[in-house]
Amino acid sequence: MESFEIQLLEDRFQIEPLENGLYRIMDGDNKVGVIFPEPNGDQVKWTTQDELEEGFVKQVGELITEHNI
């Protein structure tokens, strides 16, 4: 998969899909963190092992989902 850009409010982030289902979030040359989807009943919950705010992870995950549809 190729990387793509998302916009969250006034910020733009580069999303780099990784082969193992993870998504690396980049802000320019700086790595913001890595997020991934987890099944949660009939929905998907976006999560991370990095120190990222839960609301940020959820919003970025929703934008990734929209891009992948």
Sequence and secondary structure as in RCSB ss.txt:
>XXXX:A:sequence
MESFEIQLLEDRFQIEPLENGLYRIMDGDNKVGVIFPEPNGDQVKWTTQDELEEGFVKQVGELITEHNI
>XXXX:A:secstr
   EEEEETTEEEEEEE TTS EEEEETTEEEEEEEEEEETTEEEEEESSS  HHHHHHHHHHHHHHH 
